[in-house]
Amino acid sequence: MKKVVTFGEIMMRLSPPLNYRLTQASSLEITYGGGDANVAASLARLGMPAAHVGCFPDNELGQAAAQSFQRLGVDMSRCVFKGDRLGLYFLEVGASLRASRIVYDRYNSAFANLQPEWFNWDEILQDASCLHWTGITPAVSATAAQATADAIQAARRLGITVSADVNYRRNLWQYGQRAQDVMPPLVAGCDMVVCTEGDAEDLFGIKAEAGAENSFVSMSEKLIKRFPQIKRIIATRRNTQSASHERIRGIAYIDGTFHETEDFDINPVVDRIGGGDSFISGFIYGSQKYSTVAEALTFATAASALKHTIHGDINLVTAAEVEHIMAGNTSGRLLR
């Protein structure tokens, strides 16, 4: 398998132990993560070559963040170390009726201040099969948005598949440009996207037809008509019972056909951060390994379900463990 290359910001995550509130905390656990990089790390764990491209401060915190992904098998050799600040986020993990909460402290990070000319995308993507990015990256700064555009243009020149999780975070867009203006040209260069009906309406003004039998199919048809390069649209359906109990299923619209998995029931939820990243990495891997969309989608959804049982941003599971769940082994029975 050729490598998958991801591009985006990696941040330090700080969380109180157990389900303590931030106001109770006397200590914080440190991990690292980022929507795009989580995909690379999950793919590396599944046995697929993966590289991440980003910008870190030139200090011990930047080194620690990069090394945390290197230890998981991600090639970090194309990352740039310039600037002074690593973005942070603080996670308070909820339980039962109390939702989890995140506080961001990422303003003026090294990644936000990157310069597009620091990245030679023709060289970076030389041995790649896929470029993956998320809508978080162009939301961080104008220069990050330009670097994303440069990466997509290089991938198109080189005939490399481009995937994206459009992941609209309206509160991130603070540098004077609207997501509705920046995102469409970027998505126009994608072959596969993770996109829900809500994202399509918020970003592109695309609404499912009123009274449509399947709103996802209706939205997908319109999205592909507007962006003909897109061949695959995938997403998850969540039925949240509480902060500690989730049901998910995978859905896809590919080659004019709607696909849907069975529900995966997750109770208790240990950590829901990175569930979407695990889904897209699972689908990328599954599309390489399996001959049918149904198998790839089931693998992706099972991988996402497993991530909800693991602390941290990254899905620390093997392909065999995902396939064990796909086979219906969901009791959690002790394996010896």
Summary of the structure (lengths in Angstrom):
residues: 336
radius of gyration: 19.0
end to end distance: 31.4
largest distance: 56.0
contacts: 1164
relative contact order: 0.13
helix: 36%
strand: 24%
